[in-house]
Amino acid sequence: MLMARLQVNRDSAEEWDSLICPRIMETLKKNMKQAAECIPMKSDDWHFQIMDPHDQHTVDISQKSCSCRRWDLTVLRLTREHMHILSLGS
């Protein structure tokens, strides 16, 4: 069963237009669109304050933490605020 499922997933991945899964790409696009509404303010090299239309958060890049606590769950679940900081570079 497992080997058959892995093969089905490999076959479907060969049909992708990009290297990233289409579902993940849609999530990234949605987050990037929402990140356009955010205003980052740099405190120092590692700390940012992110203001969006509804809330504000403090992000510590060195500790990979955010006041919204989503990075505490997983680094892969980037919110629109995190996407905006990462799009700034350093």
N, CA and C atoms as an extended XYZ file, in Angstrom:
270
Properties=species:S:1:pos:R:3:atomname:S:1:resname:S:1:resid:I:1 pbc="F F F"
N         0.813       -1.198        0.000 N   MET     1
C         0.000        0.000        0.000 CA  MET     1
C         0.857        1.262        0.000 C   MET     1
N         1.833        1.304        0.883 N   LEU     2
C         2.666        2.495        0.998 CA  LEU     2
C         3.467        2.728       -0.277 C   LEU     2
N         4.044        1.676       -0.824 N   MET     3
C         4.844        1.820       -2.038 CA  MET     3
C         3.977        2.293       -3.209 C   MET     3
N         2.753        1.808       -3.280 N   ALA     4
C         1.848        2.233       -4.351 CA  ALA     4
C         1.501        3.710       -4.201 C   ALA     4
N         1.281        4.142       -2.971 N   ARG     5
C         0.955        5.556       -2.733 CA  ARG     5
C         2.143        6.456       -3.090 C   ARG     5
N         3.344        6.031       -2.720 N   LEU     6
C         4.525        6.803       -3.069 CA  LEU     6
C         4.688        6.917       -4.581 C   LEU     6
N         4.414        5.852       -5.298 N   GLN     7
C         4.526        5.891       -6.748 CA  GLN     7
C         3.481        6.818       -7.357 C   GLN     7
N         2.264        6.793       -6.836 N   VAL     8
C         1.221        7.697       -7.329 CA  VAL     8
C         1.644        9.153       -7.103 C   VAL     8
N         2.221        9.443       -5.925 N   ASN     9
C         2.685       10.802       -5.637 CA  ASN     9
C         3.830       11.201       -6.570 C   ASN     9
N         4.743       10.284       -6.862 N   ARG    10
C         5.835       10.585       -7.788 CA  ARG    10
C         5.300       10.868       -9.177 C   ARG    10
N         4.338       10.069       -9.608 N   ASP    11
C         3.749       10.273      -10.932 CA  ASP    11
C         3.057       11.625      -11.034 C   ASP    11
N         2.327       12.001       -9.998 N   SER    12
C         1.643       13.301      -10.047 CA  SER    12
C         2.644       14.450       -9.974 C   SER    12
N         3.761       14.266       -9.265 N   ALA    13
C         4.775       15.316       -9.171 CA  ALA    13
C         5.456       15.558      -10.509 C   ALA    13
N         5.539       14.551      -11.349 N   GLU    14
C         6.144       14.721      -12.668 CA  GLU    14
C         5.324       15.653      -13.552 C   GLU    14
N         4.056       15.833      -13.246 N   GLU    15
C         3.185       16.696      -14.046 CA  GLU    15
C         3.214       18.149      -13.593 C   GLU    15
N         3.903       18.461      -12.498 N   TRP    16
C         3.961       19.828      -11.992 CA  TRP    16
C         4.722       20.717      -12.968 C   TRP    16
N         4.319       21.970      -13.023 N   ASP    17
C         4.999       22.953      -13.867 CA  ASP    17
C         6.214       23.559      -13.172 C   ASP    17
N         6.317       23.392      -11.867 N   SER    18
C         7.427       23.969      -11.111 CA  SER    18
C         8.003       22.918      -10.163 C   SER    18
N         9.027       23.313       -9.418 N   LEU    19
C         9.640       22.396       -8.468 CA  LEU    19
C         8.866       22.303       -7.164 C   LEU    19
N         7.934       23.228       -6.950 N   ILE    20
C         7.159       23.285       -5.710 CA  ILE    20
C         5.761       22.748       -5.967 C   ILE    20
N         5.248       22.018       -5.003 N   CYS    21
C         3.894       21.464       -5.076 CA  CYS    21
C         2.881       22.585       -5.335 C   CYS    21
N         1.928       22.381       -6.222 N   PRO    22
C         0.949       23.435       -6.533 CA  PRO    22
C         0.166       23.923       -5.316 C   PRO    22
N        -0.171       23.046       -4.384 N   ARG    23
C        -0.892       23.492       -3.185 CA  ARG    23
C        -0.027       24.397       -2.324 C   ARG    23
N         1.242       24.043       -2.175 N   ILE    24
C         2.146       24.890       -1.400 CA  ILE    24
C         2.356       26.215       -2.113 C   ILE    24
N         2.453       26.193       -3.436 N   MET    25
C         2.628       27.413       -4.209 CA  MET    25
C         1.435       28.349       -4.026 C   MET    25
N         0.235       27.808       -3.997 N   GLU    26
C        -0.959       28.635       -3.771 CA  GLU    26
C        -0.919       29.283       -2.388 C   GLU    26
N        -0.500       28.535       -1.375 N   THR    27
C        -0.379       29.087       -0.025 CA  THR    27
C         0.659       30.200        0.005 C   THR    27
N         1.794       29.982       -0.651 N   LEU    28
C         2.831       31.013       -0.706 CA  LEU    28
C         2.333       32.274       -1.409 C   LEU    28
N         1.621       32.098       -2.512 N   LYS    29
C         1.083       33.257       -3.241 CA  LYS    29
C         0.092       34.030       -2.381 C   LYS    29
N        -0.770       33.315       -1.659 N   LYS    30
C        -1.738       33.972       -0.784 CA  LYS    30
C        -1.026       34.751        0.314 C   LYS    30
N        -0.018       34.141        0.929 N   ASN    31
C         0.737       34.816        1.987 CA  ASN    31
C         1.505       36.016        1.450 C   ASN    31
N         2.052       35.907        0.248 N   MET    32
C         2.783       37.035       -0.332 CA  MET    32
C         1.841       38.192       -0.642 C   MET    32
N         0.634       37.874       -1.081 N   LYS    33
C        -0.348       38.925       -1.362 CA  LYS    33
C        -0.740       39.635       -0.061 C   LYS    33
N        -0.922       38.880        1.013 N   GLN    34
C        -1.257       39.477        2.301 CA  GLN    34
C        -0.083       40.242        2.889 C   GLN    34
N         1.140       39.814        2.579 N   ALA    35
C         2.332       40.495        3.097 CA  ALA    35
C         2.445       41.913        2.544 C   ALA    35
N         1.857       42.147        1.399 N   ALA    36
C         1.902       43.489        0.809 CA  ALA    36
C         1.194       44.516        1.692 C   ALA    36
N         0.309       44.069        2.572 N   GLU    37
C        -0.416       44.968        3.462 CA  GLU    37
C         0.359       45.274        4.747 C   GLU    37
N         1.479       44.589        4.963 N   CYS    38
C         2.238       44.725        6.215 CA  CYS    38
C         3.299       45.803        6.105 C   CYS    38
N         3.564       46.445        7.242 N   ILE    39
C         4.606       47.459        7.311 CA  ILE    39
C         5.642       46.989        8.335 C   ILE    39
N         6.857       46.643        7.872 N   PRO    40
C         7.888       46.225        8.814 CA  PRO    40
C         8.688       47.414        9.333 C   PRO    40
N         9.039       47.368       10.592 N   MET    41
C         9.922       48.377       11.175 CA  MET    41
C        11.070       47.640       11.837 C   MET    41
N        12.283       47.925       11.378 N   LYS    42
C        13.454       47.226       11.870 CA  LYS    42
C        13.928       47.856       13.170 C   LYS    42
N        14.085       47.040       14.206 N   SER    43
C        14.610       47.528       15.481 CA  SER    43
C        16.128       47.432       15.504 C   SER    43
N        16.648       46.266       15.147 N   ASP    44
C        18.092       46.054       15.009 CA  ASP    44
C        18.274       44.975       13.952 C   ASP    44
N        19.439       44.371       13.894 N   ASP    45
C        19.694       43.386       12.847 CA  ASP    45
C        18.783       42.173       12.903 C   ASP    45
N        18.271       41.835       14.082 N   TRP    46
C        17.517       40.605       14.245 CA  TRP    46
C        16.070       40.802       14.678 C   TRP    46
N        15.649       42.002       15.012 N   HIS    47
C        14.302       42.229       15.541 CA  HIS    47
C        13.517       43.182       14.640 C   HIS    47
N        12.275       42.824       14.404 N   PHE    48
C        11.370       43.628       13.602 CA  PHE    48
C        10.036       43.765       14.321 C   PHE    48
N         9.382       44.883       14.089 N   GLN    49
C         7.991       45.038       14.491 CA  GLN    49
C         7.191       45.080       13.199 C   GLN    49
N         6.196       44.249       13.095 N   ILE    50
C         5.380       44.147       11.891 CA  ILE    50
C         3.987       44.649       12.208 C   ILE    50
N         3.545       45.630       11.433 N   MET    51
C         2.192       46.166       11.603 CA  MET    51
C         1.380       45.813       10.365 C   MET    51
N         0.242       45.196       10.595 N   ASP    52
C        -0.688       44.958        9.499 CA  ASP    52
C        -1.982       45.688        9.829 C   ASP    52
N        -2.951       45.690        8.945 N   PRO    53
C        -4.170       46.462        9.197 CA  PRO    53
C        -4.938       46.054       10.461 C   PRO    53
N        -4.710       44.835       10.970 N   HIS    54
C        -5.501       44.349       12.092 CA  HIS    54
C        -4.720       44.130       13.377 C   HIS    54
N        -3.394       44.039       13.294 N   ASP    55
C        -2.610       43.643       14.462 CA  ASP    55
C        -1.163       44.060       14.277 C   ASP    55
N        -0.352       43.831       15.298 N   GLN    56
C         1.089       44.028       15.178 CA  GLN    56
C         1.813       42.917       15.929 C   GLN    56
N         3.009       42.579       15.446 N   HIS    57
C         3.785       41.490       16.024 CA  HIS    57
C         5.247       41.885       16.100 C   HIS    57
N         5.960       41.236       17.014 N   THR    58
C         7.396       41.403       17.122 CA  THR    58
C         8.046       40.102       16.682 C   THR    58
N         9.018       40.212       15.758 N   VAL    59
C         9.682       39.039       15.204 CA  VAL    59
C        11.157       39.094       15.551 C   VAL    59
N        11.685       37.972       16.048 N   ASP    60
C        13.107       37.824       16.341 CA  ASP    60
C        13.654       36.782       15.371 C   ASP    60
N        14.388       37.248       14.371 N   ILE    61
C        14.899       36.345       13.338 CA  ILE    61
C        15.927       35.372       13.917 C   ILE    61
N        16.796       35.844       14.805 N   SER    62
C        17.853       34.978       15.339 CA  SER    62
C        17.274       33.813       16.147 C   SER    62
N        16.191       34.051       16.867 N   GLN    63
C        15.555       32.997       17.663 CA  GLN    63
C        14.434       32.283       16.908 C   GLN    63
N        14.127       32.771       15.705 N   LYS    64
C        13.022       32.233       14.911 CA  LYS    64
C        11.746       32.202       15.727 C   LYS    64
N        11.430       33.354       16.319 N   SER    65
C        10.218       33.445       17.133 CA  SER    65
C         9.450       34.707       16.766 C   SER    65
N         8.179       34.656       17.029 N   CYS    66
C         7.295       35.780       16.749 CA  CYS    66
C         6.278       35.862       17.881 C   CYS    66
N         5.818       37.069       18.158 N   SER    67
C         4.831       37.227       19.229 CA  SER    67
C         3.513       36.525       18.902 C   SER    67
N         3.274       36.211       17.637 N   CYS    68
C         2.070       35.444       17.290 CA  CYS    68
C         2.235       33.967       17.636 C   CYS    68
N         3.465       33.546       17.927 N   ARG    69
C         3.821       32.204       18.375 CA  ARG    69
C         3.684       31.129       17.290 C   ARG    69
N         3.492       31.492       16.043 N   ARG    70
C         3.382       30.473       14.997 CA  ARG    70
C         4.716       29.821       14.707 C   ARG    70
N         5.803       30.580       14.835 N   TRP    71
C         7.120       29.974       14.626 CA  TRP    71
C         7.444       28.992       15.732 C   TRP    71
N         6.815       29.126       16.890 N   ASP    72
C         7.040       28.169       17.964 CA  ASP    72
C         6.476       26.797       17.586 C   ASP    72
N         5.489       26.781       16.722 N   LEU    73
C         4.887       25.525       16.290 CA  LEU    73
C         5.720       24.881       15.192 C   LEU    73
N         6.048       25.658       14.168 N   THR    74
C         6.857       25.155       13.066 CA  THR    74
C         7.366       26.319       12.245 C   THR    74
N         8.568       26.196       11.746 N   VAL    75
C         9.150       27.255       10.918 CA  VAL    75
C         8.505       27.249        9.532 C   VAL    75
N         7.952       26.136        9.133 N   LEU    76
C         7.402       26.034        7.789 CA  LEU    76
C         6.085       26.782        7.627 C   LEU    76
N         5.391       27.043        8.713 N   ARG    77
C         4.118       27.750        8.622 CA  ARG    77
C         4.365       29.253        8.732 C   ARG    77
N         4.807       29.832        7.652 N   LEU    78
C         5.097       31.253        7.651 CA  LEU    78
C         3.819       32.047        7.406 C   LEU    78
N         3.601       33.043        8.223 N   THR    79
C         2.454       33.900        8.025 CA  THR    79
C         2.826       35.042        7.107 C   THR    79
N         1.874       35.881        6.796 N   ARG    80
C         2.143       36.999        5.899 CA  ARG    80
C         3.205       37.937        6.463 C   ARG    80
N         3.245       38.098        7.791 N   GLU    81
C         4.253       38.973        8.385 CA  GLU    81
C         5.650       38.398        8.191 C   GLU    81
N         5.783       37.100        8.395 N   HIS    82
C         7.083       36.457        8.236 CA  HIS    82
C         7.518       36.516        6.781 C   HIS    82
N         6.593       36.308        5.860 N   MET    83
C         6.921       36.361        4.435 CA  MET    83
C         7.437       37.748        4.076 C   MET    83
N         6.848       38.782        4.672 N   HIS    84
C         7.268       40.128        4.344 CA  HIS    84
C         8.697       40.372        4.809 C   HIS    84
N         9.037       39.919        5.992 N   ILE    85
C        10.406       40.099        6.487 CA  ILE    85
C        11.382       39.332        5.604 C   ILE    85
N        11.049       38.107        5.263 N   LEU    86
C        11.950       37.313        4.450 CA  LEU    86
C        12.104       37.901        3.058 C   LEU    86
N        11.087       38.589        2.553 N   SER    87
C        11.200       39.212        1.242 CA  SER    87
C        12.105       40.435        1.279 C   SER    87
N        12.351       41.000        2.470 N   LEU    88
C        13.229       42.165        2.589 CA  LEU    88
C        14.702       41.804        2.459 C   LEU    88
N        15.026       40.540        2.626 N   GLY    89
C        16.429       40.132        2.680 CA  GLY    89
C        16.959       40.435        4.071 C   GLY    89
N        18.165       40.937        4.183 N   SER    90
C        18.711       41.294        5.497 CA  SER    90
C        18.865       42.732        5.556 C   SER    90
